[in-house]
Amino acid sequence: MGSTENTSPGRTAAARDRDSEGRARNARPRDGLGRPLPYGAPGVPRQPEGVVRRPEESVAEAQRLLDEGKPFHAHEVFEDAWKSGPEEERELWRGLAQLAVGLTHAARGNVTGGARLLRRGAGAAEAWAARAGRRPHGIDLAGVIAWARELAAEVEAGAPVDAGARAPRLRGAS
């Protein structure tokens, strides 16, 4: 990747986008699947980073975003839970974040990455469930794991993926 990836035409690497604390942050707008759009293009509002939520709030917000076809944004909710939650739940939230990223890649047409991340996330969730339980915070892990493995097989078979239509039901059938 070149040094201009986070810069717009006419901007230099020294003028990279920065957040309020001076960290490098790509300010380009993004579409619903998290793909960068040209500067100035209308995009989907980004999910704020570093939000600490109760686990039930994280699940509800992630489900809302998944249902809207925004798995990239749902992964950011799971990532916040992973980073701010108790150590004993980090593998659970990391696995859920991987599932959301897997759905993102699958919907973008990345067969290999999508299937791999769906299976990796399912494995992490399954390992966590084997130690800690099957319905943490009301999440139907068995159903989510089955969904991920089924979708991974469909992706590898060449099926196109509509992220909103294929969103998992985190709390089971509703």
C-alpha positions in Angstrom: 0.0 0.0 0.0 1.3 3.4 -0.9 1.9 6.3 1.4 -1.0 8.2 -0.1 -3.7 5.7 0.9 -5.1 8.0 3.6 -4.8 11.1 1.6 -6.9 12.8 -1.0 -5.6 14.2 -4.3 -3.3 17.1 -3.5 -2.8 16.0 0.1 0.6 14.8 1.3 1.4 11.9 3.6 2.4 14.5 6.2 -1.1 15.9 6.1 -2.8 12.6 6.9 -6.2 12.6 8.5 -6.0 12.8 12.3 -8.5 12.4 15.1 -8.9 14.8 17.9 -6.0 13.2 19.8 -3.6 13.3 16.8 -3.8 9.6 15.9 -3.9 8.7 12.2 -7.6 8.2 11.2 -8.9 7.9 7.7 -11.6 10.6 7.4 -12.9 9.4 4.0 -16.6 8.6 4.0 -17.5 4.9 3.8 -20.3 3.0 2.3 -22.6 0.6 4.2 -20.0 -2.2 3.9 -17.2 0.0 5.2 -15.5 0.6 1.8 -13.8 4.0 1.5 -15.5 6.5 -0.8 -13.8 9.5 -2.4 -13.5 12.6 -0.1 -16.6 14.7 -0.4 -18.9 11.8 -1.4 -21.9 11.1 0.8 -21.3 8.1 3.0 -22.9 6.2 5.8 -22.3 7.7 9.3 -19.4 5.9 11.0 -19.9 4.0 14.2 -18.3 5.9 17.0 -15.2 4.1 18.4 -14.5 3.4 22.0 -18.1 3.4 23.2 -18.6 1.4 26.4 -22.0 -0.3 26.5 -23.6 -2.9 28.6 -23.4 -6.3 26.8 -27.1 -6.3 26.1 -26.8 -2.9 24.5 -23.9 -4.1 22.4 -25.9 -7.1 21.1 -29.0 -4.9 20.4 -26.9 -2.2 18.5 -25.0 -4.8 16.6 -28.2 -6.6 15.6 -29.7 -3.3 14.4 -26.6 -2.6 12.2 -26.6 -6.1 10.9 -30.3 -5.9 10.0 -29.5 -2.6 8.1 -26.9 -4.4 6.0 -24.0 -2.7 7.9 -21.9 -5.6 9.2 -18.7 -3.5 9.1 -20.3 -1.1 11.5 -21.6 -4.0 13.7 -18.0 -5.3 13.9 -17.0 -2.0 15.4 -19.6 -2.4 18.1 -18.3 -5.9 18.9 -14.8 -4.6 18.9 -15.7 -2.0 21.5 -17.2 -4.8 23.6 -14.1 -6.9 23.1 -11.8 -4.1 24.1 -13.8 -2.8 27.1 -15.4 -5.9 28.4 -14.1 -8.3 31.0 -11.1 -10.5 30.1 -13.2 -13.7 30.3 -15.5 -12.5 27.6 -12.9 -11.1 25.1 -12.8 -14.3 23.0 -16.6 -14.2 22.7 -16.7 -10.6 21.4 -13.6 -11.1 19.2 -15.4 -14.1 17.6 -18.5 -12.1 17.0 -16.4 -9.3 15.5 -14.8 -11.8 13.2 -18.2 -13.1 12.1 -19.3 -9.5 11.3 -16.1 -8.9 9.3 -16.6 -12.2 7.5 -20.1 -11.1 6.5 -18.6 -7.8 5.3 -16.1 -9.5 3.1 -18.6 -12.0 1.8 -21.0 -9.2 0.8 -18.1 -7.4 -0.9 -17.5 -10.5 -3.0 -14.3 -11.6 -1.2 -14.9 -15.3 -1.2 -11.7 -16.5 0.5 -11.6 -13.8 3.1 -15.3 -14.0 3.9 -15.4 -17.8 4.3 -12.2 -17.8 6.3 -13.4 -15.1 8.8 -16.8 -16.7 9.1 -15.2 -20.0 10.1 -12.6 -18.4 12.3 -15.3 -16.4 14.2 -17.5 -19.5 14.5 -14.5 -21.4 15.9 -13.8 -18.7 18.5 -17.5 -18.5 19.5 -17.6 -22.3 19.8 -14.5 -22.5 21.9 -15.9 -19.8 24.2 -19.2 -21.5 24.5 -17.6 -24.8 25.4 -16.0 -23.2 28.4 -18.6 -20.6 29.4 -22.1 -21.4 28.2 -24.4 -21.3 25.2 -26.5 -18.1 25.7 -24.3 -15.3 27.0 -26.2 -12.1 27.2 -29.1 -13.8 25.4 -27.0 -14.6 22.3 -27.9 -17.9 20.6 -24.3 -19.0 20.0 -25.3 -22.4 18.6 -27.5 -20.7 16.0 -25.0 -18.0 15.2 -22.2 -20.7 14.8 -24.5 -22.7 12.5 -25.4 -19.6 10.5 -21.7 -18.7 10.0 -20.7 -22.2 8.8 -23.7 -22.4 6.5 -22.9 -19.0 5.0 -19.2 -19.8 4.6 -20.2 -22.9 2.5 -22.6 -20.8 0.4 -20.0 -18.1 -0.2 -17.4 -20.7 -1.3 -20.1 -22.2 -3.7 -20.3 -18.8 -5.4 -23.6 -17.5 -3.9 -23.8 -13.7 -3.8 -24.4 -12.3 -0.4 -26.7 -9.5 0.6 -25.5 -8.5 4.0 -28.9 -7.3 5.3 -30.8 -10.3 4.0 -28.2 -12.7 5.4 -27.7 -11.1 8.8 -27.6 -13.5 11.7 -30.2 -13.5 14.4 -28.0 -13.0 17.4 -30.8 -13.9 19.8 -32.3 -16.6 17.7 -35.4 -16.6 15.5 -37.7 -13.8 16.2 
